[in-house]
């Protein structure tokens, strides 16, 4: 089981992640949607395409741009469509248990 953990609290977990460039992409259903807040940030990956971001709202704390996803990934990156990945910083960890 792969888990995203913040301050000891599991915020996402799944046995069905896809690892790309060292990041686990979780099915969007593996996280409670109410802790996600749309961000305006967009970045581009040369081979995956245009990434969009979410802020995380956890226990009254906003962690900006900590989650990213590819709403319309390139053909090569289609397996990560409808999946999210997490930055491992500010106390957020992704680990296998």
C-alpha positions, 0 to 999 in steps of 0.5 A: 500500500502506498500512502501520502502522509502529512503530520502523521495523518494519511491523506491518500492511499492506494495499491494502484499507483503508477510511478513516473520519474520517482513520483507515485500517481494516485487515483483521484478517488484515493483522496478526500476531495474536500481537502483539495482546492484548485490552484491557478498554477500550470507547468509544462512537462516536455513529454507529459504535457500541461500540469495543473495543481491543487492546494491542500487544506489540512487542519486549517493549514493551506499547503500551496501547489502541493498536488499536481495532475495532468488533465489531458496528458500526452499519448505517452503519459495517458496512464496517469490521466485522472491521477494525482501526485504529491510534492514531498516537502513541508512535512508531506511524505509518500511511502510504501507500507 
